[in-house]
Each structure stands twice: as structure tokens, then as C-alpha cells.
Amino acid sequence: MRSQATSPSLPIESKIRLGLPKLYAWYRNNRRPLPWRTHPTPYRTAVAEFMCQQTRIATVIPYYLRWMRTFPDWSRLARAPFARILRAWEGLGYYRRARFLHSLAQAVIRLPGKELPADPGALQKLPGIGDYTAGAIASIAFGKTAPAFDGNVARVLGRLAAHSGRTLPLATLRSLAGRLVPSRHPGLHNQALMELGALVCLPKNPRCPACPLRNTCPSAKNLPSTLRLKPSPTLQREFILLPKRKGKIWLTQHHPQARWRGLHLLPTIMRPPAGSPHTEIRYPFTRYLVRATVFITRNPPAKASGRWMSSAEVRRVTLPAPHRKILDSLGIG
């Protein structure tokens, strides 16, 4: 017999199921009016899911609206030059998502019907689509009974199924999420759980009195430790040069750690150069928290490849957000 410490007992799972109608009613009354929730086609849902990975919703909304005006369907996106896609993505970060989305569009237009498959397993065979994204697209856009298990859902279910102040293992919660998805309106179910985690069941200082499942949840007065779905970022040092001469800026497309492929960059080195620093910035990049010191120079690094650009040219090319912010702070580009 499995112990309560490793698997939710039937009474816990049954109590969660009994509370789901209250969750759905809460979602209908409190959900955010996000643009991709109107007419959730497979394309609109996929674009939103790619953009929302590791990015705040408030940041995503204007990008999403501009994207839909520029690339309204798979065909338009697949035919677009990748440089134009990068330019539209500039500022969202994690440019690998843009590459995957472009590759996905090119794969889709080769499929029968030029549309995504509805089956989650088939979805995961396409570029950039993992377990969570497949479940979200399948349930929201196609009405398939599939879980969308992200950090918000893991936290909500972890607290609902906690025992003696301890949350359950991630694999157990993933299995529970799959069993809870109803055959009717699975997209609504998944979005309601995610919205509850985003608005009420917060990582810190959850708003328990506002929770529709407060009478079901054992964690309101004994909050279990937060599940860590990814490790804390590792601090990394780097040094960014800003070569400036006669009104022009020298840019490269090479980073010493192969970041930001296809983008233009201020040259980056891993050891401090001579001279006085101009400023310092910090920014996240995958598993790192980067601390970068900026130096204004007249010359680019020796033997580096790149070219001098006018301010007009700098405005037209795609730069990663940290580098664009450096130039903006100096009124350049």
C-alpha cells in the first residue's frame, strides 16, 4: 500500500474534484481578458504559449498584438525572413523561442491541412513543443483531455494535496494533474488552475481568503515549502564594450559563450579591460544571473569580427534587450 507521503489518497483527490466547480465559476468571473483567450485557435494559442514562457504576461501582451498583425497565420510566419522575426521578438528575450516558433511554422505548413495535430504526443514531435506546451495547445485549442502542468499548477496542486505540511513529489503531482482533467472543457480546467496560481495561490503571501478552494485546501495555515522546478541562477561576470567613434557604434554577431545567435551585439569579453567602467547592469540569461560591467572605448576588441554602424543602422538591427538598454541610456540608436 502506498503511503500518504508519496501519493494523494482518494479522499484528498475526491475533495479536490468536488471543489472544481467553484474553481471554474471563480475563473469565469475573475480571469484576465488576455487577447489570446478570444478565439483560441491552434496558431494563436501556440504563439501565446511560446511568448509566455519565462516572461510576464504584462510584457507579452503588446508583443503578441503586434505579432498577430505582422504574422497572422502559420503561412505568413513560415515565409518571413528570420531577421524580421528576430526584430519583432526584440525585447522578449530567450530568442531560442523565436527560432523554435519559426521552425514550427515551417513544419506546420508541410503537414496535411497545414495545421497543428490535436494529439499531445504528435505535438511533442514538432519543434519547440514539450510536455506542458503540448497539453496547453491540445486542451485549449482542440478540447483534448490533456493536462497543462506548469509551475502554477504544480504549486496549486502541491498545496491542495499537501499532508502534514509537506507537498508531494513532482512526479506524483504531475500524475494527479492528469487524472483531474475532465473530458468536458479541459481547456477551461487547465486555464483555471493556472490562473489561480498566477493571481491567488502565489509563491509568497498567497491570497488564501480570496481562493475558491479555501475550504478544500489544507495548506492555508500550514504552507508547505515551495516546489523548486528549476535551480537558483548562477552568478556570472562579463564585460561589455561600447566602441564608439565619429557617431558610429561597432557591433558584432559573436558572443564568447555563443549567446543570441543571429542578433547584433555590443562586443563582450570575459576579463576586465583597461580603463574606467561606465556603468554596470544585471540581467537573467537561462540559468545565469549575469553581472556585466560596461566600458566605453574607441576601438573594438582585437581580431574580433563586426562592423561600424550609424545610429540609423543600429535602430534597424535586432539587439538583445540588455544591449539595447545600454545604447538607449546613452541616447544611441
C-alpha positions as a Markdown table, in Angstrom:
| # | Residue | x | y | z |
|---|---|---|---|---|
| 1 | Met | 0.0 | 0.0 | 0.0 |
| 2 | Arg | 1.4 | 3.5 | -0.9 |
| 3 | Ser | 1.7 | 5.9 | 1.9 |
| 4 | Gln | 0.1 | 9.4 | 2.0 |
| 5 | Ala | 3.6 | 10.9 | 1.9 |
| 6 | Thr | 4.1 | 9.6 | -1.7 |
| 7 | Ser | 0.7 | 9.6 | -3.2 |
| 8 | Pro | -2.5 | 11.5 | -2.6 |
| 9 | Ser | -5.2 | 9.4 | -1.0 |
| 10 | Leu | -8.6 | 9.0 | -2.6 |
| 11 | Pro | -10.3 | 11.4 | -0.1 |
| 12 | Ile | -7.8 | 14.2 | -1.0 |
| 13 | Glu | -8.3 | 13.7 | -4.7 |
| 14 | Ser | -12.1 | 13.5 | -4.3 |
| 15 | Lys | -12.2 | 16.7 | -2.2 |
| 16 | Ile | -10.2 | 18.5 | -5.0 |
| 17 | Arg | -12.7 | 17.2 | -7.6 |
| 18 | Leu | -15.7 | 18.4 | -5.5 |
| 19 | Gly | -14.1 | 21.9 | -5.4 |
| 20 | Leu | -13.5 | 22.2 | -9.1 |
| 21 | Pro | -17.0 | 23.7 | -10.0 |
| 22 | Lys | -16.2 | 26.6 | -7.6 |
| 23 | Leu | -12.8 | 27.0 | -9.3 |
| 24 | Tyr | -14.4 | 27.2 | -12.7 |
| 25 | Ala | -17.0 | 29.7 | -11.5 |
| 26 | Trp | -14.2 | 31.8 | -10.0 |
| 27 | Tyr | -12.3 | 31.6 | -13.3 |
| 28 | Arg | -15.2 | 32.8 | -15.4 |
| 29 | Asn | -15.7 | 35.8 | -13.1 |
| 30 | Asn | -12.0 | 36.7 | -12.5 |
| 31 | Arg | -9.9 | 35.7 | -15.5 |
| 32 | Arg | -7.8 | 38.3 | -17.1 |
| 33 | Pro | -9.0 | 39.5 | -20.5 |
| 34 | Leu | -6.0 | 38.2 | -22.4 |
| 35 | Pro | -6.1 | 38.7 | -26.2 |
| 36 | Trp | -5.2 | 35.0 | -27.0 |
| 37 | Arg | -8.2 | 33.9 | -24.9 |
| 38 | Thr | -10.5 | 35.3 | -27.6 |
| 39 | His | -10.9 | 32.8 | -30.4 |
| 40 | Pro | -8.2 | 30.4 | -29.2 |
| 41 | Thr | -7.1 | 28.9 | -32.5 |
| 42 | Pro | -4.2 | 26.5 | -32.6 |
| 43 | Tyr | -2.0 | 29.2 | -34.0 |
| 44 | Arg | -3.0 | 31.9 | -31.5 |
| 45 | Thr | -2.6 | 29.5 | -28.6 |
| 46 | Ala | 0.8 | 28.3 | -29.7 |
| 47 | Val | 2.2 | 31.8 | -30.2 |
| 48 | Ala | 0.9 | 32.8 | -26.7 |
| 49 | Glu | 2.4 | 29.7 | -25.1 |
| 50 | Phe | 5.8 | 30.3 | -26.7 |
| 51 | Met | 5.8 | 34.0 | -25.7 |
| 52 | Cys | 4.6 | 33.4 | -22.1 |
| 53 | Gln | 7.4 | 31.0 | -21.3 |
| 54 | Gln | 9.5 | 32.7 | -18.6 |
| 55 | Thr | 8.0 | 36.1 | -19.4 |
| 56 | Arg | 5.5 | 38.2 | -17.5 |
| 57 | Ile | 2.0 | 38.4 | -19.1 |
| 58 | Ala | 2.0 | 42.2 | -19.0 |
| 59 | Thr | 5.2 | 42.2 | -21.1 |
| 60 | Val | 3.9 | 39.7 | -23.6 |
| 61 | Ile | 0.6 | 41.4 | -24.4 |
| 62 | Pro | 1.9 | 44.3 | -26.7 |
| 63 | Tyr | 4.3 | 41.9 | -28.4 |
| 64 | Tyr | 1.5 | 39.4 | -29.0 |
| 65 | Leu | -0.8 | 42.0 | -30.5 |
| 66 | Arg | 2.0 | 43.4 | -32.8 |
| 67 | Trp | 3.0 | 39.8 | -33.8 |
| 68 | Met | -0.6 | 38.9 | -34.8 |
| 69 | Arg | -0.7 | 42.0 | -37.0 |
| 70 | Thr | 2.6 | 41.1 | -38.7 |
| 71 | Phe | 2.3 | 37.3 | -38.8 |
| 72 | Pro | -1.4 | 36.5 | -38.6 |
| 73 | Asp | -1.0 | 32.8 | -39.5 |
| 74 | Trp | 1.4 | 29.9 | -39.9 |
| 75 | Ser | 2.0 | 30.5 | -43.6 |
| 76 | Arg | 3.0 | 34.2 | -43.2 |
| 77 | Leu | 5.3 | 33.3 | -40.3 |
| 78 | Ala | 6.9 | 30.4 | -42.2 |
| 79 | Arg | 7.7 | 32.6 | -45.2 |
| 80 | Ala | 9.1 | 35.6 | -43.2 |
| 81 | Pro | 12.9 | 36.2 | -43.2 |
| 82 | Phe | 14.3 | 35.2 | -39.8 |
| 83 | Ala | 15.8 | 38.6 | -39.3 |
| 84 | Arg | 12.3 | 40.1 | -39.4 |
| 85 | Ile | 11.1 | 37.6 | -36.8 |
| 86 | Leu | 14.0 | 38.5 | -34.5 |
| 87 | Arg | 13.2 | 42.2 | -34.9 |
| 88 | Ala | 9.6 | 41.5 | -33.9 |
| 89 | Trp | 10.8 | 39.5 | -30.9 |
| 90 | Glu | 13.4 | 42.0 | -29.7 |
| 91 | Gly | 13.0 | 42.7 | -26.0 |
| 92 | Leu | 11.2 | 39.5 | -25.1 |
| 93 | Gly | 14.4 | 37.7 | -24.6 |
| 94 | Tyr | 15.1 | 33.9 | -24.8 |
| 95 | Tyr | 15.4 | 34.2 | -28.6 |
| 96 | Arg | 15.6 | 30.4 | -28.8 |
| 97 | Arg | 11.8 | 30.6 | -28.6 |
| 98 | Ala | 11.6 | 32.7 | -31.7 |
| 99 | Arg | 13.8 | 30.2 | -33.6 |
| 100 | Phe | 11.6 | 27.3 | -32.5 |
| 101 | Leu | 8.4 | 29.2 | -33.4 |
| 102 | His | 9.7 | 29.9 | -36.9 |
| 103 | Ser | 10.8 | 26.3 | -37.3 |
| 104 | Leu | 7.4 | 25.1 | -36.0 |
| 105 | Ala | 5.6 | 27.3 | -38.6 |
| 106 | Gln | 7.8 | 25.8 | -41.4 |
| 107 | Ala | 7.0 | 22.3 | -40.1 |
| 108 | Val | 3.3 | 23.0 | -39.9 |
| 109 | Ile | 2.9 | 24.2 | -43.5 |
| 110 | Arg | 4.3 | 20.8 | -44.6 |
| 111 | Leu | 1.7 | 18.9 | -42.6 |
| 112 | Pro | -1.6 | 17.7 | -44.1 |
| 113 | Gly | -4.1 | 20.6 | -43.8 |
| 114 | Lys | -1.3 | 22.9 | -42.8 |
| 115 | Glu | -2.4 | 22.8 | -39.2 |
| 116 | Leu | -1.1 | 21.5 | -35.9 |
| 117 | Pro | -2.2 | 18.0 | -34.9 |
| 118 | Ala | -4.6 | 17.7 | -32.0 |
| 119 | Asp | -2.9 | 14.8 | -30.3 |
| 120 | Pro | -0.4 | 15.8 | -27.5 |
| 121 | Gly | 2.0 | 13.1 | -28.4 |
| 122 | Ala | 2.1 | 14.2 | -32.1 |
| 123 | Leu | 2.5 | 17.8 | -30.9 |
| 124 | Gln | 5.6 | 16.9 | -28.9 |
| 125 | Lys | 7.4 | 15.7 | -32.1 |
| 126 | Leu | 7.3 | 19.2 | -33.5 |
| 127 | Pro | 10.0 | 21.9 | -32.9 |
| 128 | Gly | 9.9 | 23.6 | -29.5 |
| 129 | Ile | 6.9 | 21.8 | -28.1 |
| 130 | Gly | 7.4 | 20.0 | -24.8 |
| 131 | Asp | 5.0 | 18.3 | -22.4 |
| 132 | Tyr | 3.4 | 21.4 | -20.9 |
| 133 | Thr | 3.0 | 23.3 | -24.3 |
| 134 | Ala | 1.6 | 20.2 | -25.9 |
| 135 | Gly | -1.0 | 19.8 | -23.1 |
| 136 | Ala | -1.9 | 23.5 | -23.2 |
| 137 | Ile | -2.4 | 23.6 | -27.0 |
| 138 | Ala | -4.3 | 20.2 | -27.1 |
| 139 | Ser | -6.7 | 21.2 | -24.3 |
| 140 | Ile | -7.2 | 24.9 | -25.1 |
| 141 | Ala | -7.3 | 24.9 | -28.9 |
| 142 | Phe | -8.6 | 21.3 | -29.6 |
| 143 | Gly | -10.6 | 20.4 | -26.4 |
| 144 | Lys | -8.4 | 17.3 | -25.8 |
| 145 | Thr | -8.3 | 15.8 | -22.3 |
| 146 | Ala | -4.7 | 16.6 | -21.5 |
| 147 | Pro | -3.0 | 18.3 | -18.5 |
| 148 | Ala | -1.1 | 21.5 | -18.8 |
| 149 | Phe | 1.3 | 21.0 | -15.9 |
| 150 | Asp | 3.4 | 24.2 | -15.3 |
| 151 | Gly | 4.8 | 25.8 | -12.2 |
| 152 | Asn | 1.5 | 27.4 | -11.2 |
| 153 | Val | -0.4 | 24.1 | -11.5 |
| 154 | Ala | 2.3 | 22.3 | -9.5 |
| 155 | Arg | 2.1 | 24.9 | -6.7 |
| 156 | Val | -1.7 | 24.8 | -6.5 |
| 157 | Leu | -2.0 | 21.0 | -6.5 |
| 158 | Gly | 1.0 | 20.7 | -4.2 |
| 159 | Arg | -0.8 | 22.8 | -1.6 |
| 160 | Leu | -4.2 | 21.2 | -2.2 |
| 161 | Ala | -2.7 | 17.7 | -1.8 |
| 162 | Ala | -0.2 | 18.5 | 1.0 |
| 163 | His | -0.1 | 16.2 | 4.0 |
| 164 | Ser | 1.3 | 17.3 | 7.4 |
| 165 | Gly | 2.8 | 20.4 | 5.9 |
| 166 | Arg | 4.7 | 18.5 | 3.2 |
| 167 | Thr | 4.0 | 18.7 | -0.5 |
| 168 | Leu | 4.1 | 15.7 | -2.8 |
| 169 | Pro | 6.8 | 14.8 | -5.2 |
| 170 | Leu | 6.6 | 16.5 | -8.6 |
| 171 | Ala | 6.0 | 13.3 | -10.5 |
| 172 | Thr | 3.1 | 12.5 | -8.2 |
| 173 | Leu | 1.6 | 15.9 | -8.7 |
| 174 | Arg | 2.0 | 15.6 | -12.5 |
| 175 | Ser | 0.1 | 12.3 | -12.4 |
| 176 | Leu | -2.6 | 13.9 | -10.2 |
| 177 | Ala | -2.9 | 16.8 | -12.7 |
| 178 | Gly | -3.5 | 14.3 | -15.5 |
| 179 | Arg | -6.3 | 12.4 | -13.6 |
| 180 | Leu | -8.1 | 15.6 | -12.7 |
| 181 | Val | -8.5 | 16.9 | -16.2 |
| 182 | Pro | -12.2 | 16.5 | -17.2 |
| 183 | Ser | -13.3 | 15.3 | -20.6 |
| 184 | Arg | -15.6 | 18.3 | -20.8 |
| 185 | His | -14.0 | 21.7 | -21.2 |
| 186 | Pro | -10.4 | 20.6 | -20.4 |
| 187 | Gly | -9.0 | 23.9 | -21.6 |
| 188 | Leu | -11.1 | 25.8 | -19.1 |
| 189 | His | -9.9 | 23.5 | -16.4 |
| 190 | Asn | -6.3 | 23.9 | -17.2 |
| 191 | Gln | -6.5 | 27.7 | -17.6 |
| 192 | Ala | -8.5 | 28.0 | -14.3 |
| 193 | Leu | -5.7 | 26.1 | -12.4 |
| 194 | Met | -3.0 | 28.2 | -14.0 |
| 195 | Glu | -4.9 | 31.5 | -13.3 |
| 196 | Leu | -5.5 | 30.5 | -9.7 |
| 197 | Gly | -1.7 | 30.1 | -9.3 |
| 198 | Ala | -1.0 | 33.3 | -11.1 |
| 199 | Leu | -3.5 | 35.5 | -9.2 |
| 200 | Val | -4.3 | 33.9 | -5.9 |
| 201 | Cys | -2.1 | 30.9 | -4.9 |
| 202 | Leu | 1.1 | 33.0 | -5.1 |
| 203 | Pro | 4.6 | 31.6 | -4.3 |
| 204 | Lys | 4.8 | 34.1 | -1.4 |
| 205 | Asn | 2.0 | 35.6 | 0.5 |
| 206 | Pro | -0.9 | 33.6 | -1.2 |
| 207 | Arg | -4.3 | 35.3 | -1.0 |
| 208 | Cys | -6.0 | 32.4 | 0.7 |
| 209 | Pro | -9.2 | 34.3 | 1.8 |
| 210 | Ala | -9.9 | 35.0 | -1.9 |
| 211 | Cys | -9.3 | 31.4 | -3.0 |
| 212 | Pro | -12.4 | 29.5 | -4.2 |
| 213 | Leu | -10.8 | 26.3 | -2.9 |
| 214 | Arg | -10.0 | 27.6 | 0.6 |
| 215 | Asn | -12.4 | 25.1 | 2.2 |
| 216 | Thr | -10.7 | 22.3 | 0.4 |
| 217 | Cys | -7.0 | 23.3 | 0.9 |
| 218 | Pro | -5.1 | 22.0 | 4.0 |
| 219 | Ser | -2.3 | 24.5 | 3.5 |
| 220 | Ala | -3.8 | 27.9 | 4.3 |
| 221 | Lys | -2.4 | 27.8 | 7.9 |
| 222 | Asn | 0.5 | 25.4 | 7.3 |
| 223 | Leu | 2.0 | 26.4 | 4.0 |
| 224 | Pro | 4.3 | 23.7 | 2.6 |
| 225 | Ser | 7.7 | 24.7 | 1.2 |
| 226 | Thr | 7.5 | 26.0 | -2.4 |
| 227 | Leu | 8.4 | 23.4 | -5.1 |
| 228 | Arg | 11.6 | 24.3 | -6.9 |
| 229 | Leu | 11.1 | 23.5 | -10.6 |
| 230 | Lys | 14.5 | 24.9 | -11.5 |
| 231 | Pro | 17.7 | 25.7 | -9.6 |
| 232 | Ser | 18.6 | 29.1 | -8.4 |
| 233 | Pro | 20.5 | 31.1 | -11.1 |
| 234 | Thr | 24.3 | 31.1 | -11.1 |
| 235 | Leu | 26.0 | 34.5 | -10.9 |
| 236 | Gln | 28.3 | 35.1 | -13.9 |
| 237 | Arg | 30.6 | 38.1 | -14.7 |
| 238 | Glu | 31.2 | 39.6 | -18.1 |
| 239 | Phe | 32.4 | 42.9 | -19.6 |
| 240 | Ile | 30.6 | 44.7 | -22.4 |
| 241 | Leu | 32.5 | 47.1 | -24.6 |
| 242 | Leu | 30.8 | 50.0 | -26.4 |
| 243 | Pro | 33.2 | 51.0 | -29.2 |
| 244 | Lys | 32.1 | 54.5 | -30.3 |
| 245 | Arg | 33.8 | 56.7 | -32.9 |
| 246 | Lys | 32.6 | 59.6 | -35.1 |
| 247 | Gly | 29.0 | 59.0 | -34.3 |
| 248 | Lys | 29.1 | 55.3 | -35.2 |
| 249 | Ile | 28.9 | 52.1 | -33.0 |
| 250 | Trp | 30.8 | 48.9 | -33.7 |
| 251 | Leu | 28.6 | 45.8 | -33.4 |
| 252 | Thr | 29.4 | 42.1 | -33.8 |
| 253 | Gln | 27.3 | 39.0 | -34.1 |
| 254 | His | 29.5 | 36.8 | -31.9 |
| 255 | His | 29.3 | 36.2 | -28.1 |
| 256 | Pro | 32.1 | 34.4 | -26.3 |
| 257 | Gln | 29.5 | 31.9 | -25.0 |
| 258 | Ala | 27.6 | 31.6 | -28.2 |
| 259 | Arg | 24.5 | 33.5 | -27.0 |
| 260 | Trp | 22.0 | 35.3 | -29.1 |
| 261 | Arg | 22.7 | 33.7 | -32.4 |
| 262 | Gly | 21.6 | 35.9 | -35.3 |
| 263 | Leu | 21.4 | 39.1 | -33.3 |
| 264 | His | 23.8 | 42.1 | -33.4 |
| 265 | Leu | 25.7 | 42.7 | -30.1 |
| 266 | Leu | 28.0 | 45.0 | -28.4 |
| 267 | Pro | 31.2 | 43.1 | -28.1 |
| 268 | Thr | 31.5 | 41.1 | -24.8 |
| 269 | Ile | 34.7 | 39.8 | -23.2 |
| 270 | Met | 35.2 | 37.7 | -20.1 |
| 271 | Arg | 38.1 | 39.6 | -18.5 |
| 272 | Pro | 38.1 | 43.3 | -17.4 |
| 273 | Pro | 39.7 | 45.7 | -19.9 |
| 274 | Ala | 41.9 | 48.7 | -19.1 |
| 275 | Gly | 40.1 | 51.9 | -18.3 |
| 276 | Ser | 37.3 | 53.1 | -16.1 |
| 277 | Pro | 33.9 | 51.4 | -16.3 |
| 278 | His | 30.9 | 53.5 | -17.4 |
| 279 | Thr | 28.1 | 51.6 | -15.7 |
| 280 | Glu | 27.0 | 48.1 | -14.6 |
| 281 | Ile | 23.9 | 46.1 | -15.5 |
| 282 | Arg | 22.4 | 42.8 | -14.4 |
| 283 | Tyr | 20.2 | 40.6 | -16.5 |
| 284 | Pro | 19.0 | 36.9 | -16.4 |
| 285 | Phe | 20.0 | 34.5 | -19.1 |
| 286 | Thr | 18.8 | 30.9 | -18.9 |
| 287 | Arg | 20.3 | 29.5 | -15.7 |
| 288 | Tyr | 22.5 | 32.5 | -15.1 |
| 289 | Leu | 22.2 | 35.9 | -13.5 |
| 290 | Val | 24.7 | 38.0 | -15.4 |
| 291 | Arg | 26.5 | 40.9 | -13.9 |
| 292 | Ala | 28.0 | 43.0 | -16.7 |
| 293 | Thr | 30.3 | 46.0 | -16.5 |
| 294 | Val | 30.2 | 48.4 | -19.4 |
| 295 | Phe | 33.2 | 50.2 | -20.8 |
| 296 | Ile | 33.1 | 52.9 | -23.5 |
| 297 | Thr | 36.0 | 52.6 | -25.9 |
| 298 | Arg | 37.3 | 53.9 | -29.2 |
| 299 | Asn | 38.3 | 50.5 | -30.6 |
| 300 | Pro | 36.7 | 47.1 | -30.9 |
| 301 | Pro | 38.4 | 44.0 | -29.5 |
| 302 | Ala | 41.5 | 42.9 | -31.4 |
| 303 | Lys | 40.8 | 40.2 | -34.1 |
| 304 | Ala | 37.0 | 40.4 | -33.5 |
| 305 | Ser | 34.6 | 40.3 | -36.5 |
| 306 | Gly | 32.0 | 43.0 | -36.8 |
| 307 | Arg | 31.4 | 46.4 | -38.4 |
| 308 | Trp | 30.8 | 50.1 | -37.6 |
| 309 | Met | 27.1 | 51.2 | -37.9 |
| 310 | Ser | 25.4 | 54.6 | -38.0 |
| 311 | Ser | 22.6 | 55.3 | -35.5 |
| 312 | Ala | 20.0 | 54.7 | -38.2 |
| 313 | Glu | 21.5 | 51.2 | -38.9 |
| 314 | Val | 21.7 | 50.4 | -35.1 |
| 315 | Arg | 18.0 | 51.2 | -34.9 |
| 316 | Arg | 17.1 | 48.8 | -37.7 |
| 317 | Val | 19.1 | 45.7 | -36.4 |
| 318 | Thr | 18.0 | 43.4 | -33.6 |
| 319 | Leu | 19.9 | 43.6 | -30.4 |
| 320 | Pro | 19.3 | 41.7 | -27.1 |
| 321 | Ala | 17.4 | 43.8 | -24.6 |
| 322 | Pro | 20.4 | 44.4 | -22.2 |
| 323 | His | 22.5 | 45.7 | -25.1 |
| 324 | Arg | 19.7 | 47.9 | -26.4 |
| 325 | Lys | 19.1 | 49.3 | -22.9 |
| 326 | Ile | 22.8 | 50.3 | -22.7 |
| 327 | Leu | 22.6 | 52.2 | -26.0 |
| 328 | Asp | 19.2 | 53.8 | -25.0 |
| 329 | Ser | 20.7 | 55.0 | -21.8 |
| 330 | Leu | 23.3 | 56.9 | -23.8 |
| 331 | Gly | 20.8 | 58.2 | -26.4 |
| 332 | Ile | 22.3 | 56.0 | -29.1 |
| 333 | Gly | 20.2 | 54.1 | -31.6 |
